[in-house]
């Protein structure tokens, strides 16, 4: 990056980054998403691009709330005047694979293949360097209708970690559990032996939320799964798995039933928070932050800040540490999920003429350069980031440290409006993320990312061959609507039924109840659901 900055200072241009005289002051409308105090139209990175490419960028904006952002995006697509491009955030309103194929066939969005070849050498290099990125971006017909964000987030790849109160373990003289039976015994001790020492039976051994299910971590001891909760699990087929090359419903197998029996045993013993399947994340965290006492024994989440606020004065957030995957029927198994989302955050529409297509592509290509990437995502040097100092260590100690991400000053506009944030997280490779400097003390707020890195090392390599790689598969556009309905109905039914079996509304020990559950999925079209995904898997 130092070399790049020197080159930039000398006025030498990166390939494909300089606008021609013919592009003079083109007005390009972009639909984008912004958060908090950010204003993309006055943002200093926007101004940098306008100066660099001699263009006027007019942003149509919406926030990060998924429902509102998706609605706003749909309105912009249906309106009379399309923006020339969309630059979105994955968890807000990015385009699905089905939308890309449909809008591509309708001519609303343009294929990017030739534009990348002509104007985006850095994007072309990224697609060649990371096969997973190219697979994610390329439709079955070979067209690249849009670019997804490639975010090789190490700790995000293993989202269902169990965070246990290790201070409670120490108070009761207990070892870290390694099997389901040991896990049960530890949670029973949390409930009955007053580990917080306040003389009140106020302990909640296990809590969770509608967003962060208690199921996946425990269920992996019985059968490999990527089970999530919520209607349709964000439209992903998370109940599916592989038996060799055969797609199957993990949630219809005997191992799933055995896992439900164990979870029901935890429930019947009063070890699971009654609100675990219905409460929101804020309520879950509020329980972890209880002013009366530390009352939570453990929870499943991608990071401990979901269950308890980080940086509390009493240090309770530092009590929660990861439990390695439990050793079950097939050994210790964890859930792996690709942290990059199928679909696209960046597309160019038919509203862009040839000159605008060129400039938009060149601007995006600049964000794929080392200089542009850091500037777009983290802001100006000395404000959003700084170069590493001697002795500082990268997140991955085996990598050369690259830069230090500086804390945000919410009172300073150069901080809060100096970058595009998650909208610019276009090609965060494992090396890019893990080369960032992090303090060595993992129990400081500044060292939080290293805490997650070290926790993930306990889970890496324990994923199962049964995990279904749906993120790499494209379903034919003519089957998209049917699949969407099947996904919503079937995955919602699985989520509801799972909660009912755990809480005793249905009895997992009853053959009649189990058979009724299986028959219910048959009635919802589960065979067709599996058939569509089997064909997509075979075609890949």
ZAMARGU-4260 file (C-alpha; in steps of 0.2 Angstrom, whole numbers, plus 5000, padded with zeros to 4 digits):
<rodrens>
0) 5000/5000/5000 | 5015/5012/5003 | 5021/5009/4986 | 5003/5012/4979 | 5002/5028/4988
5) 5019/5034/4982 | 5013/5030/4964 | 4997/5040/4967 | 5007/5055/4974 | 5018/5055/4958
10) 5002/5056/4948 | 5004/5039/4939 | 4988/5031/4934 | 4983/5014/4938 | 4977/5004/4922
15) 4959/5008/4918 | 4957/5021/4931 | 4958/5038/4922 | 4942/5045/4913 | 4944/5052/4895
20) 4939/5069/4889 | 4924/5062/4882 | 4918/5057/4899 | 4918/5075/4905 | 4906/5078/4919
25) 4895/5064/4915 | 4880/5063/4928 | 4879/5045/4934 | 4864/5039/4945 | 4868/5025/4957
30) 4856/5017/4969 | 4866/5014/4986 | 4863/5010/5004 | 4870/5021/5018 | 4869/5020/5037
35) 4869/5032/5052 | 4876/5049/5049 | 4883/5044/5031 | 4878/5054/5016 | 4884/5046/5000
40) 4881/5062/4990 | 4893/5072/5001 | 4904/5057/5006 | 4923/5061/5004 | 4926/5045/4995
45) 4912/5049/4983 | 4920/5066/4980 | 4937/5057/4977 | 4929/5047/4963 | 4921/5062/4955
50) 4937/5071/4954 | 4947/5056/4949 | 4935/5051/4935 | 4928/5068/4931 | 4910/5063/4934
55) 4895/5069/4944 | 4888/5055/4955 | 4870/5056/4960 | 4865/5044/4974 | 4848/5037/4976
60) 4849/5031/4994 | 4841/5020/5007 | 4846/5013/5024 | 4852/4996/5029 | 4836/4989/5036
65) 4833/4974/5025 | 4814/4975/5022 | 4814/4994/5019 | 4830/4993/5008 | 4822/4979/4997
70) 4806/4988/4995 | 4815/5004/4990 | 4826/4994/4978 | 4810/4986/4970 | 4802/5003/4968
75) 4817/5010/4959 | 4817/4995/4947 | 4799/4997/4943 | 4799/5016/4942 | 4800/5026/4926
80) 4819/5030/4927 | 4832/5017/4931 | 4848/5022/4940 | 4863/5018/4929 | 4870/5006/4943
85) 4866/4998/4959 | 4879/4996/4973 | 4871/4987/4988 | 4875/4979/5004 | 4873/4960/5005
90) 4863/4959/5021 | 4852/4974/5015 | 4845/4971/4998 | 4857/4963/4986 | 4850/4954/4970
95) 4847/4936/4971 | 4853/4924/4958 | 4835/4921/4952 | 4833/4940/4950 | 4850/4942/4941
100) 4844/4929/4928 | 4827/4936/4926 | 4832/4954/4925 | 4846/4949/4913 | 4834/4940/4902
105) 4822/4955/4902 | 4837/4967/4897 | 4835/4977/4913 | 4853/4974/4918 | 4869/4971/4907
110) 4881/4957/4907 | 4898/4963/4914 | 4910/4950/4905 | 4915/4962/4891 | 4916/4977/4902
115) 4927/4968/4914 | 4938/4963/4900 | 4940/4980/4893 | 4940/4992/4908 | 4942/4982/4924
120) 4959/4973/4925 | 4959/4972/4943 | 4942/4964/4944 | 4948/4952/4931 | 4963/4947/4941
125) 4952/4945/4957 | 4940/4933/4947 | 4956/4923/4942 | 4964/4923/4959 | 4949/4917/4969
130) 4939/4903/4960 | 4926/4904/4973 | 4922/4922/4968 | 4921/4918/4950 | 4910/4903/4953
135) 4898/4914/4964 | 4898/4927/4950 | 4895/4917/4935 | 4878/4911/4929 | 4876/4894/4921
140) 4876/4903/4904 | 4893/4910/4907 | 4886/4928/4910 | 4892/4938/4924 | 4876/4948/4927
145) 4882/4956/4943 | 4896/4955/4956 | 4894/4948/4973 | 4904/4954/4987 | 4918/4942/4991
150) 4920/4943/5010 | 4932/4929/5016 | 4927/4932/5034 | 4936/4918/5044 | 4925/4919/5060
155) 4909/4921/5049 | 4912/4904/5041 | 4908/4895/5057 | 4893/4905/5064 | 4886/4893/5077
160) 4899/4894/5091 | 4893/4891/5109 | 4899/4904/5121 | 4900/4897/5139 | 4902/4906/5155
165) 4920/4900/5160 | 4919/4910/5176 | 4905/4899/5181 | 4914/4883/5176 | 4929/4889/5188
170) 4917/4893/5202 | 4910/4876/5202 | 4926/4867/5198 | 4919/4860/5181 | 4929/4856/5166
175) 4924/4862/5148 | 4911/4849/5142 | 4916/4839/5127 | 4901/4827/5124 | 4882/4830/5125
180) 4881/4821/5141 | 4895/4832/5149 | 4886/4847/5142 | 4870/4842/5150 | 4878/4839/5167
185) 4887/4856/5166 | 4871/4865/5162 | 4862/4856/5176 | 4876/4862/5188 | 4873/4880/5182
190) 4855/4878/5186 | 4856/4870/5203 | 4873/4876/5211 | 4872/4895/5211 | 4887/4898/5200
195) 4884/4917/5201 | 4885/4916/5220 | 4871/4927/5224 | 4861/4915/5234 | 4846/4916/5221
200) 4841/4903/5209 | 4841/4915/5195 | 4853/4907/5183 | 4848/4903/5164 | 4859/4890/5158
205) 4855/4892/5140 | 4847/4906/5130 | 4845/4910/5112 | 4834/4921/5101 | 4824/4919/5085
210) 4839/4925/5075 | 4852/4914/5084 | 4845/4897/5087 | 4852/4886/5100 | 4850/4871/5089
215) 4865/4870/5077 | 4879/4869/5089 | 4870/4855/5099 | 4863/4846/5084 | 4880/4844/5076
220) 4884/4831/5089 | 4870/4820/5082 | 4869/4825/5063 | 4878/4837/5052 | 4867/4852/5049
225) 4867/4871/5045 | 4850/4874/5053 | 4845/4891/5055 | 4828/4899/5061 | 4816/4911/5054
230) 4804/4909/5039 | 4813/4901/5025 | 4830/4904/5033 | 4832/4920/5022 | 4827/4909/5007
235) 4841/4897/5009 | 4840/4878/5009 | 4848/4875/5026 | 4838/4859/5030 | 4847/4850/5016
240) 4863/4840/5017 | 4873/4827/5007 | 4874/4808/5008 | 4889/4806/4996 | 4882/4815/4980
245) 4864/4812/4985 | 4854/4828/4992 | 4843/4824/5007 | 4834/4833/5020 | 4845/4832/5036
250) 4830/4837/5046 | 4821/4821/5041 | 4834/4809/5046 | 4835/4798/5062 | 4850/4808/5068
255) 4840/4824/5068 | 4826/4815/5079 | 4840/4809/5091 | 4846/4827/5092 | 4828/4833/5095
260) 4826/4820/5109 | 4842/4827/5118 | 4836/4845/5116 | 4819/4841/5123 | 4829/4833/5138
265) 4837/4850/5141 | 4821/4858/5140 | 4812/4846/5151 | 4825/4849/5164 | 4823/4868/5164
270) 4840/4872/5156 | 4834/4882/5141 | 4827/4899/5142 | 4808/4898/5138 | 4810/4914/5127
275) 4824/4906/5117 | 4814/4902/5102 | 4804/4918/5101 | 4813/4933/5108 | 4823/4945/5098
280) 4841/4949/5099 | 4839/4964/5109 | 4829/4955/5122 | 4842/4941/5122 | 4856/4953/5125
285) 4846/4963/5138 | 4845/4947/5148 | 4864/4945/5147 | 4866/4963/5153 | 4855/4960/5168
290) 4859/4973/5181 | 4854/4961/5195 | 4867/4948/5192 | 4876/4938/5178 | 4862/4926/5174
295) 4867/4918/5158 | 4877/4902/5157 | 4879/4901/5138 | 4872/4904/5121 | 4875/4900/5102
300) 4881/4915/5092 | 4893/4920/5079 | 4902/4931/5092 | 4899/4934/5111 | 4893/4952/5108
305) 4876/4945/5103 | 4873/4938/5120 | 4881/4952/5131 | 4887/4969/5127 | 4905/4971/5125
310) 4916/4982/5135 | 4905/4982/5151 | 4913/4989/5167 | 4910/4973/5177 | 4919/4963/5163
315) 4906/4951/5162 | 4908/4950/5143 | 4925/4942/5146 | 4917/4928/5155 | 4911/4920/5139
320) 4923/4909/5129 | 4920/4896/5115 | 4916/4878/5118 | 4924/4867/5105 | 4912/4856/5095
325) 4905/4842/5105 | 4911/4825/5101 | 4896/4815/5095 | 4891/4801/5084 | 4902/4806/5070
330) 4915/4815/5080 | 4916/4834/5083 | 4907/4842/5069 | 4903/4861/5066 | 4893/4870/5054
335) 4902/4879/5039 | 4893/4892/5029 | 4901/4902/5015 | 4902/4920/5022 | 4899/4927/5004
340) 4881/4928/4999 | 4875/4921/4982 | 4868/4935/4971 | 4875/4952/4967 | 4878/4969/4975
345) 4884/4978/4960 | 4875/4978/4943 | 4874/4990/4928 | 4857/4994/4921 | 4851/4997/4903
350) 4850/5015/4908 | 4869/5017/4906 | 4875/5022/4889 | 4892/5016/4883 | 4902/5030/4891
355) 4893/5028/4907 | 4896/5009/4907 | 4915/5012/4905 | 4916/5025/4919 | 4905/5015/4931
360) 4916/5000/4927 | 4932/5010/4930 | 4926/5016/4946 | 4922/4999/4953 | 4939/4993/4946
365) 4947/5006/4957 | 4939/4999/4972 | 4947/4983/4968 | 4965/4990/4969 | 4974/4990/4986
370) 4974/5009/4987 | 4955/5011/4982 | 4949/4996/4993 | 4957/5003/5009 | 4951/5021/5005
375) 4933/5015/5000 | 4931/5004/5015 | 4941/5012/5029 | 4942/5030/5024 | 4957/5042/5023
380) 4974/5038/5030 | 4977/5045/5047 | 4958/5046/5050 | 4950/5029/5046 | 4966/5019/5046
385) 4985/5020/5048 | 5000/5011/5043 | 5007/4998/5055 | 5021/5002/5067 | 5036/4991/5071
390) 5032/4977/5083 | 5013/4977/5078 | 5006/4960/5074 | 4993/4955/5060 | 4977/4946/5065
395) 4985/4930/5057 | 5003/4931/5065 | 5010/4922/5050 | 5005/4937/5038 | 5014/4953/5036
400) 5004/4967/5045 | 4995/4979/5032 | 4986/4992/5041 | 4977/4997/5057 | 4959/5001/5057
405) 4956/5016/5068 | 4941/5019/5080 | 4927/5029/5073 | 4925/5047/5080 | 4906/5050/5078
410) 4908/5068/5081 | 4920/5070/5066 | 4912/5071/5048 | 4929/5065/5041 | 4926/5049/5051
415) 4908/5045/5049 | 4907/5051/5031 | 4924/5047/5024 | 4921/5030/5017 | 4908/5019/5009
420) 4909/5006/5023 | 4901/4989/5020 | 4896/4995/5002 | 4914/4994/4998 | 4918/4977/5005
425) 4920/4971/4987 | 4934/4959/4988 | 4939/4956/5006 | 4951/4941/5004 | 4957/4930/5019
430) 4974/4938/5017 | 4966/4956/5016 | 4956/4953/5032 | 4969/4943/5042 | 4984/4955/5038
435) 4975/4969/5048 | 4984/4973/5064 | 4975/4968/5080 | 4980/4970/5098 | 4986/4954/5106
440) 4975/4956/5122 | 4959/4948/5115 | 4948/4954/5130 | 4949/4972/5125 | 4937/4980/5113
445) 4951/4984/5101 | 4957/4965/5102 | 4939/4958/5099 | 4943/4952/5081 | 4958/4942/5087
450) 4946/4935/5100 | 4935/4929/5086 | 4950/4923/5076 | 4956/4912/5090 | 4939/4905/5094
455) 4936/4900/5076 | 4952/4890/5076 | 4943/4878/5088 | 4930/4875/5074 | 4940/4876/5058
460) 4943/4859/5050 | 4928/4850/5059 | 4915/4853/5045 | 4907/4838/5038 | 4906/4832/5020
465) 4888/4831/5022 | 4886/4850/5021 | 4876/4856/5006 | 4886/4869/4996 | 4870/4878/4990
470) 4879/4894/4988 | 4888/4887/4973 | 4873/4881/4964 | 4861/4890/4951 | 4843/4885/4949
475) 4835/4888/4932 | 4826/4904/4932 | 4810/4895/4926 | 4810/4885/4943 | 4814/4900/4954
480) 4796/4905/4959 | 4792/4887/4963 | 4808/4885/4973 | 4805/4901/4982 | 4788/4895/4988
485) 4794/4878/4992 | 4809/4885/5002 | 4798/4897/5012 | 4785/4883/5016 | 4797/4869/5020
490) 4810/4878/5030 | 4797/4888/5040 | 4789/4871/5044 | 4805/4864/5050 | 4809/4879/5061
495) 4792/4878/5069 | 4791/4859/5071 | 4809/4859/5078 | 4804/4872/5092 | 4788/4861/5095
500) 4798/4845/5097 | 4811/4853/5109 | 4797/4862/5120 | 4786/4846/5121 | 4772/4853/5110
505) 4776/4837/5100 | 4785/4822/5107 | 4801/4817/5099 | 4800/4800/5107 | 4783/4797/5099
510) 4783/4788/5083 | 4766/4795/5079 | 4772/4813/5081 | 4787/4810/5071 | 4778/4802/5057
515) 4765/4816/5057 | 4780/4828/5055 | 4787/4818/5040 | 4770/4817/5032 | 4768/4836/5034
520) 4784/4839/5024 | 4778/4827/5011 | 4762/4837/5009 | 4772/4853/5007 | 4782/4846/4992
525) 4798/4841/5000 | 4802/4828/4987 | 4801/4841/4973 | 4811/4853/4984 | 4825/4840/4985
530) 4823/4836/4966 | 4826/4854/4961 | 4842/4855/4971 | 4848/4838/4966 | 4847/4843/4948
535) 4856/4860/4952 | 4870/4850/4961 | 4872/4837/4947 | 4873/4851/4935 | 4887/4859/4944
</rodrens>
